[in-house]
């Protein structure tokens, strides 16, 4: 195993960093005797966030020899045992004896693949000489276990697919959001870009490829999550019910659902899955950052229990790749896009059910500033009936909850009403949201 580990480590030093590192809007934090933990779905760019940090270290004068980078999903390390992890220090000292007693940075991708990895990570964190960074594609695996083993000595960082601002930068469209307004030409550029962003999504490797290739890439990501992050990790014997559950979510995202609904649908097509199993499937898909849930806003457990949950998916491009394109879905797709923009921030997100049965899509509480917002999503408000419905629901929640900041996010409509409710096109709202964050 030492030979395989040496080969993997040496390749990093021989190959160096990629040339195409595009900065992400991720706040990278390091603290002595604490692990930086980067989490997110597969292929969202977690490794490139570590590359960006390595580049910063090198630019500041840290020698490459003081940096260790290992991807534990490398097939050459498949049989690695926790006892083999001690070889990392040994191999590094052999490769760079001049730095064996200097401060070093360890970037370990998917270390949780090695059973018993927690004790090794704890030892590294206790060292004054080594600054540790871990990456992983499981929200629970790299939070619950680290919390137990390291007792709060970890700094969590989440990485998502490219935001709209990152998408513009990644594709060379716009370096940074304007702060002094939008020219007519820029509005046209951004309208075209948001159409492409909604269709393609924000996974970095799915950019600048043909539509056929993009669909193949994104469908491959879903398969990887199913097999490697759910089926293998949770030892599921039959994947049929799991696949049907995920398929149902891909076709009913942004709607209110219950495990009973899904169980009844699966039973009707002769797929056996009880409510408990379906609940587990959804929890595991959420753990892998593929699915997100939003419950009704209420302090009452009874109210929460009787009101269904709304589910969203991590990326609109992924939704397009996994379902047949249908223009009637545009409103749901837009709502999913808005949710993910909110999820990137330090926000607690609920939906509001008014006393008259109307709803507001998102009640947003900023966990840092404690500021509250109400956000409604509508593809267009050109139709008077639609405008009246969306506006009335917002106004009722605005009055009941006493929240001033109320917005209707649309595809391209813009307005402001006497009640203080603003209507903002999504391309502008996304860039303003990026500036706020």
Secondary structure, DSSP 8 states (H G I E B T S, - for coil): -HHHHHHHHHHHHHH-S-S-----S------TT-EEEEE-STTSSHHHHHHHHHHHHHHTT--GGGEEEEETTSGGGTT--GGGGGHHHHHHHHH-GGGTTS-EEEEEETGGGSTTHHHHHHHHHH-SSEEEEEEES-TTTTTHHHHHHHTT-EEEEE--S--HHHHHHHTTS-SS--SS---HHHHHHHHHHHHHHHHH-S-GGGSSS-HHHHHHHHHHHHHHIIIIIIIHHHT-S--HHHHHHHHHHHHSTTSEE-HHHHHHHHHHTT----HHHHHHHHHHHHHTTSEEEE-B--S-HHHHHHS-EEEEES-HHHHHHHS---GGGHHHHHHHHHHHHHHTSSEEEEEEE-TTS-EEEEEEEETTT--EEEEEE-S---SHHHHHHHHHHHHHHHHHHT---EEEEESS--EE-TTS-EEEEHHHHHHHHHHH-
